[in-house]
Amino acid sequence: MKIKYLKQFILSLIMLVSCPLWAQTSIEVVNIEHPALQAYMADSTYFYNDDCDVSVITQYADSDVYGPHLDWPQGKTITWQRIANVEHITEIRITLSNNLDFTDSLTYFPDPSATSYTLYNFLPNLTYYYKAEERHLDGTSSLVTSGVFRTVGQVRMMRIEGASNVRDIGGWPTQFGVPIKYGIMYRSGHLDEVSPASNHDFIDNWHLGAELDLRGLFKNEPHLSKSQLREKFPFIRIAVDSYGLESQRKVYVRSLRWIINRLREGKVVDWHCGVGCDRCGTLSFLIEGVLGVSEVDLCRDYELSCFKGHKRPRGHVGFRKVLPFIKKQGPKDDLAQCFYNYWLDSGMTIKELNFLREKMLDYKDQ
């Protein structure tokens, strides 16, 4: 047997012996989407046109029916039994990875007295391996649990404690035949008071690297002069108004150009307003539109912000103004080109817009 194949055989044997749970049981499936979100996404009556807008969001943005925290994803709870007495435990470390050898892993640190912990914010349609280790005062450590599961779903909402309405813009299908990539661009409500654990998860685990605050246009509105996430964190404040596609052209261009420049630096970006609905939503709408998201999905995503307790449908305010205006910018049968022309007429360059598409859309299989 060749050495290469012998090594593979030995590694497989080791994993079979040390991780029988992974080898002998069916893999648990975790749907990352909240049940309310699943029901909303499955509702086929949702549509929009220029004459009337129809919204079904109030049927699903209902905590009395679907429970609290509708803007959070579903998680995976792991449990274990202590090996040492709690007073001898210095740390519980949970490691999570898409790789069996735990390379490129994420880390979580429950309270040392804990015997369970819920993991959140997974990427969809992947297999995850996890292990939890107990570390002791004498320098030793013990494996207390391990396992595997896979995720399903499309819309990636994020549980970031101290913030609200946080979600990845990735996953939406586009007219170019490929979905928007996950893990590069996020939209949210304010990031002023993110908890230490969520700060670690968002920045250290998911590599958030830049923050754009869209607040400050309105009198006495809270807004930031610098990021509260980390010292010297890349930050800018650009105050915008909602829906002002004509009057706000220069402001939107300045915002998108700043985002693109951070993407060129390899940074992951979040933009936010107060609660992540209208100002944040309009910028997201314009970005997703030029990336090729369909009309129905643009509207569906926009109204998802109502899952943070804001039951007022946004369609009668936003879509009626936004979409008809955009549709006048280009050919009737090419919505992405309409958005593209809007951005060009507003001052963005072909080079910038093409970079955005290349960065956010995976053409390698096309």
C-alpha positions in Angstrom: 0.0 0.0 0.0 1.4 3.4 -0.9 2.4 5.6 2.0 -0.2 8.3 1.1 -3.1 5.8 1.2 -1.7 4.2 4.3 -1.8 7.5 6.1 -5.4 8.1 5.0 -6.4 4.6 6.2 -4.8 5.2 9.6 -6.5 8.6 10.0 -9.9 7.1 9.1 -9.3 4.3 11.7 -8.3 6.8 14.4 -11.5 8.8 13.8 -13.6 5.7 13.8 -12.2 4.7 17.2 -12.1 8.1 18.8 -15.3 9.5 17.3 -17.8 6.6 17.1 -20.7 9.0 17.3 -19.8 10.7 14.1 -19.3 7.4 12.3 -22.2 5.4 13.5 -25.2 7.7 13.8 -27.2 9.7 11.3 -26.2 13.4 11.2 -28.6 15.8 12.9 -30.0 18.5 10.6 -30.3 22.1 12.0 -32.5 24.6 10.2 -30.9 28.0 10.8 -34.1 29.8 10.1 -36.6 30.7 12.9 -39.9 29.0 12.4 -41.6 32.3 11.6 -39.0 33.0 9.0 -39.5 29.5 7.5 -43.2 30.1 7.2 -42.8 33.6 5.7 -40.3 32.4 3.1 -42.7 29.6 2.1 -45.7 31.9 1.6 -46.3 31.9 -2.1 -48.9 34.7 -2.0 -46.2 37.4 -1.6 -45.9 39.6 -4.6 -45.6 43.3 -5.7 -46.5 45.4 -8.7 -46.6 49.0 -9.5 -50.4 49.3 -9.0 -50.7 47.8 -5.5 -48.4 46.3 -3.0 -49.4 43.2 -1.0 -47.7 42.4 2.3 -48.0 39.2 4.3 -45.4 40.2 6.9 -47.9 40.8 9.7 -49.0 37.2 9.6 -45.5 36.1 10.6 -43.9 39.0 12.5 -46.0 37.9 15.5 -44.3 36.9 18.7 -47.6 35.7 20.2 -47.8 33.0 17.6 -44.1 32.3 16.9 -42.4 33.2 20.2 -39.8 35.9 21.0 -36.7 37.0 19.1 -38.0 36.5 15.6 -34.9 38.2 14.3 -32.6 35.5 15.7 -31.6 32.3 14.0 -32.2 28.8 15.4 -29.2 27.3 17.1 -27.7 24.0 18.2 -27.6 23.2 21.9 -24.9 20.9 23.1 -24.7 19.3 26.6 -22.1 17.5 28.6 -21.3 16.2 32.1 -18.5 17.6 34.1 -15.4 15.4 34.7 -13.8 17.6 37.3 -15.4 19.4 40.2 -16.6 22.8 39.1 -14.1 24.6 41.4 -11.2 22.9 39.5 -12.4 24.0 36.1 -10.8 27.1 34.7 -12.3 27.2 31.2 -14.8 25.4 28.9 -13.7 25.8 25.3 -16.0 24.8 22.5 -14.4 24.4 19.0 -16.5 24.3 15.9 -15.3 23.7 12.4 -16.4 22.5 8.9 -13.3 20.3 8.9 -12.9 17.0 10.7 -9.4 18.0 11.8 -10.8 21.3 13.3 -8.7 23.5 11.1 -10.2 27.0 10.4 -12.2 26.6 13.6 -14.5 28.9 15.6 -14.3 29.1 19.4 -16.8 29.7 22.2 -16.3 30.1 25.9 -19.2 29.2 28.1 -19.2 29.9 31.9 -16.9 27.2 33.5 -19.9 26.1 35.6 -22.1 25.4 32.5 -23.1 22.0 31.3 -24.8 23.2 28.2 -24.4 25.9 25.5 -26.3 26.9 22.4 -24.3 27.7 19.3 -25.7 30.2 16.7 -24.9 32.0 13.5 -23.9 29.1 11.3 -23.5 29.3 7.6 -26.3 27.2 5.9 -25.9 24.0 3.9 -22.6 22.9 5.6 -21.5 20.1 7.9 -20.2 21.2 11.3 -18.0 19.2 13.8 -17.8 20.3 17.4 -16.0 19.4 20.6 -16.1 20.8 24.1 -13.1 20.6 26.3 -12.8 21.1 30.1 -9.6 22.8 31.2 -8.4 22.4 34.8 -6.4 24.2 37.4 -3.6 21.6 37.2 -3.1 22.4 33.5 -4.8 19.2 32.2 -7.8 19.1 29.9 -10.6 16.6 29.1 -12.9 16.2 26.2 -16.5 16.3 27.6 -18.5 16.0 24.4 -18.2 16.0 20.6 -20.5 15.6 17.6 -21.5 16.6 14.1 -24.5 18.2 12.5 -25.4 19.8 9.2 -27.3 23.0 8.5 -30.0 23.9 6.1 -31.8 27.2 5.2 -31.3 30.3 3.2 -31.7 33.5 5.1 -28.9 33.9 7.6 -30.1 36.0 10.5 -27.5 36.5 13.3 -27.8 36.5 17.0 -25.7 39.4 18.1 -26.6 40.3 21.6 -26.9 44.0 22.3 -27.7 44.6 18.6 -30.8 43.8 16.6 -32.0 42.9 13.2 -28.6 41.6 12.1 -28.5 39.5 9.0 -26.1 38.4 6.2 -27.2 39.6 2.8 -25.9 36.4 1.3 -27.9 33.5 0.0 -30.4 35.3 -2.2 -30.6 33.9 -5.7 -29.9 36.3 -8.5 -30.7 36.6 -12.2 -27.1 35.7 -13.0 -27.7 32.1 -11.9 -25.6 32.2 -8.7 -26.6 33.3 -5.2 -24.9 36.2 -3.3 -22.0 34.9 -1.2 -22.4 34.6 2.6 -20.1 36.1 5.2 -19.0 39.3 3.4 -21.7 41.9 3.9 -24.0 42.3 6.8 -26.9 44.8 7.6 -28.3 45.5 11.1 -29.7 47.8 13.7 -27.2 49.7 15.7 -24.0 48.1 17.0 -23.6 50.4 20.0 -23.8 47.9 22.9 -22.8 44.5 21.6 -22.1 42.0 24.4 -18.5 40.7 24.9 -19.5 37.2 23.8 -21.2 38.4 20.6 -18.3 40.8 20.0 -16.0 37.8 20.0 -18.3 35.9 17.7 -19.0 38.6 15.2 -15.4 39.9 14.9 -13.1 36.9 15.9 -15.2 34.1 14.5 -17.0 35.8 11.6 -14.3 38.4 10.9 -16.4 41.6 10.8 -13.8 44.2 9.9 -15.6 47.5 9.2 -18.7 49.5 10.4 -20.8 52.1 8.6 -23.3 54.1 10.7 -26.1 55.6 8.7 -27.6 57.6 11.6 -27.4 61.3 12.5 -29.6 63.1 10.1 -32.4 63.6 12.5 -32.3 65.9 15.5 -31.2 64.3 18.7 -30.9 60.9 17.1 -28.2 58.7 18.8 -25.3 58.0 16.6 -21.6 57.2 16.9 -18.4 59.1 16.2 -16.3 55.9 16.4 -17.0 52.2 16.6 -17.8 50.7 20.0 -16.8 47.2 18.9 -13.0 47.5 19.1 -10.4 50.2 19.5 -9.4 51.7 16.2 -12.0 49.6 14.4 -12.5 50.8 10.7 -15.5 53.1 11.0 -17.4 55.9 9.2 -20.7 57.7 9.8 -22.6 58.8 6.7 -26.0 60.2 7.6 -28.7 59.2 5.1 -32.4 59.6 4.7 -34.8 56.8 3.7 -36.0 56.3 0.1 -34.5 59.6 -1.3 -33.1 57.9 -4.4 -32.8 61.2 -6.3 -31.9 63.6 -3.5 -29.7 61.1 -1.7 -27.7 60.0 -4.8 -24.4 61.4 -3.6 -24.9 60.0 -0.1 -25.6 56.5 -1.4 -22.6 56.7 -3.7 -20.4 57.7 -0.8 -21.7 54.8 1.3 -21.3 52.2 -1.4 -17.8 53.5 -2.4 -16.7 53.2 1.2 -18.0 49.7 1.4 -16.3 48.7 -1.8 -13.0 50.1 -0.7 -13.2 48.1 2.5 -14.0 45.0 0.4 -10.9 45.7 -1.7 -9.0 45.5 1.6 -10.4 42.1 2.3 -12.7 43.3 5.1 -16.1 42.1 6.1 -18.5 45.0 6.4 -21.7 45.9 8.3 -23.9 48.9 7.7 -26.6 49.9 10.2 -29.1 52.6 11.2 -31.1 52.6 14.4 -33.2 49.4 14.1 -32.1 48.2 10.7 -35.3 48.9 8.8 -35.5 51.9 6.4 -32.2 53.6 5.9 -30.2 50.4 6.2 -32.9 48.7 4.2 -32.8 51.2 1.3 -29.0 50.9 1.0 -29.3 47.1 1.1 -32.1 47.2 -1.5 -29.9 49.2 -3.9 -26.9 46.8 -3.3 -28.9 43.6 -3.7 -30.6 45.0 -6.8 -27.4 45.6 -8.7 -26.3 42.1 -7.6 -29.3 40.7 -9.5 -31.9 39.8 -6.8 -35.4 39.5 -8.1 -38.2 42.0 -7.5 -40.1 39.7 -5.2 -37.0 38.7 -3.2 -35.9 42.4 -2.8 -39.3 43.2 -1.3 -39.4 40.0 0.8 -35.9 40.8 2.2 -36.8 44.4 2.9 -39.8 43.5 5.0 -37.9 40.9 7.0 -36.8 43.8 9.2 -40.4 43.8 10.7 -39.4 40.6 12.6 -37.7 42.9 15.1 -41.1 44.0 16.5 -41.9 46.6 13.9 -45.1 45.2 12.5 -45.8 48.2 10.2 -45.5 46.9 6.6 -42.8 48.8 4.8 -44.1 48.3 1.3 -46.6 51.2 1.2 -43.8 53.6 2.2 -40.8 52.2 0.5 -41.5 49.9 -2.4 -44.0 52.3 -4.0 -41.3 55.0 -4.2 -38.2 52.8 -4.8 -39.1 50.2 -7.4 -41.0 52.4 -9.9 -38.1 54.9 -9.8 -35.5 52.2 -10.4 -37.4 50.6 -13.2 -37.3 53.8 -15.2 -33.5 53.6 -15.2 -33.2 50.8 -17.8 -34.7 48.0 -19.9 -38.0 46.6 -18.7 -36.8 43.0 -18.7 -33.5 43.5 -16.9 -34.0 44.8 -13.3 -30.3 44.4 -12.4 -29.4 46.7 -15.3 -31.9 49.2 -14.0 -30.0 49.3 -10.7 -26.7 49.3 -12.5 -27.7 52.3 -14.5 -29.0 54.1 -11.3 -25.6 53.6 -9.7 -23.7 54.8 -12.8 -25.9 57.9 -13.2 -25.3 58.6 -9.5 -21.6 58.6 -9.9 -20.3 55.0 -9.3 -17.9 53.7 -12.0 -18.2 50.6 -14.1 -15.0 49.3 -12.5 -16.5 49.7 -9.0 -19.8 48.0 -9.9 -18.1 45.1 -11.7 -15.8 44.6 -8.7 -18.8 44.4 -6.4 -20.5 41.8 -8.6 -17.3 39.8 -8.9 -16.7 39.9 -5.2 -20.2 38.9 -4.2 -21.2 36.5 -6.9 -19.5 33.2 -7.5 -19.1 32.8 -11.2 -16.6 30.0 -11.1 -19.1 27.3 -12.0 -20.8 29.2 -14.7 
